[in-house]
Amino acid sequence: MAASPSKSTLTSPYDGESRLHGALLVDEILTRLPAAAAVRFRSVCRAWNEALTSDHFVATHSARAAAARQPEILFFPPAEGSSTSFYTCSLPPEGEGSPPAAARRLLTVRNLAAEYVVLSRKPCRGLTLVMEASLSEYYVFNLSTGDHVALPPCEPAQSCDNLYGRFLPLNTPWTPFEFSSAGLGFDPATGEHKAVRLFLISGKQRQFKCEVYTMGSAGGWRPCAGDVPPDVHGYFLAGLPPVTVDGSFYWLLTPSRDESVEFKNTPILSFSVGAEQFGWVHMPPGLRKRVRHLAELDGSLCAVVHGLHHRYRSRNADRVIKLLTWSGGTTSSWRTRCRIELDSLPRPISEELDEEKLTIIPLCTTAGGKILLATGRHKVFAYDAERNSVHKVFSMYDYVDFPVCHTDARLLINIFLHEERIVGVPKPPVKPPAERLHGIPKNLIKPGQTCLRCHLFGENHCRKSLTQAAAAPSTSLAGRLRSRRLISPAGLHVTLGGHTVSRREKHRSDESYAYSTRERWTKQWTPALRNCLPNVMS
């Protein structure tokens, strides 16, 4: 009796040639695919699904993507409308040459207004925290695969009004504006992702509170283990996401204009994700009031320091932008990473970088040693410290159209670093079908209330639909991937991208300039139906 072929090498009955070795196929071919394509290939068969979901494949795919060392930029246009599209493009590895010829659309999220979207500064192991600032709603996305989850509802923060507006050092980007900031971190001791939210308590003047949500847990937001330092009360929280460096968050607090409060401490507040304790980062006294922004640069905390304010600058004063990095410890741990002499740059670039309200955030250092600087004008510049030269490598205007009123980013920047990683988003345990009604817990529907579907199709329509849904077989993985649309319990519609947007043919999103009939109907009736069935259109 002939021996059966081995599992690693099978003989094709058609051409007699041996098939490709399974390990070679996975390690050398499939690991080179984009994350979205690798996820779609899981629907080929059970063997592929098992191989492409293994820890070995995920680690190999992440290591190969990191070894490429080619900066990849993530951006989203601040267009008006009810959807947000995320794009990515790769820059030259040396930070030289012409801008990229095309950008790739990762995904489009409907029911998420782009003009109010706030993203975490950098992905946390492939996951990105997305905030809808006008509604105080939080989501965690894997922007490479489209996997996402909505975080539980949180306590509302204090909104800007006439009482607090007179103490603010700057204008709020939108109204109403909530004084809250959130970030996503990872605790290596427990292997869990944590979303941390620092906010001003509603109705209580100058009192901050910190809440933590552990990804994948059945509970909601909880108070953090440590107390917020009393010296924080009186500072202004600008709503920017914190900077994440080595398992800690860092906030740059701005002193308010309240003359009754005396500010003694440094404005940089730290928070340990693992221990859930607060602390302060000390800076040299001469630099405390000159720090514009904080960022993460090559694994270190970076402070962007500008020269004197325009009104206090003399004619002979140097126009300089400094990048200082902090290695931890005392005040003496701050080191000057680079010093950008604006007077030695070409006049158009120097004037653009020297604007008073312009945001400049360092992204990373390229393989050639150049520092990529993103600005609030939706551009990226490459700075060469050896030659003290700056040139533009990316402009969002070359790929997408958006209204003129959004020339400046409303909150920080709309350009980030993208991390290609195949990782699932931790989700809370799914409740039994009997406890849910159209994705909404029964306890949210008050007795005596009738949703629109029951009103149109009969009083027991929802219960009949629930019974039919429980009896029907679950949708297969292949069916979900064929549709290429994922729907979360919060009503977000995520459509995976894949097409290319060239620099010559700009992309104008249909969702940004026109609404379909269904979207118009939703915008008109959703506020009235929110109390009886929030996600009736889902």
Summary of the structure (lengths in Angstrom):
residues: 538
radius of gyration: 25.4
end to end distance: 58.8
largest distance: 95.2
contacts: 1561
relative contact order: 0.14
helix: 23%
strand: 30%
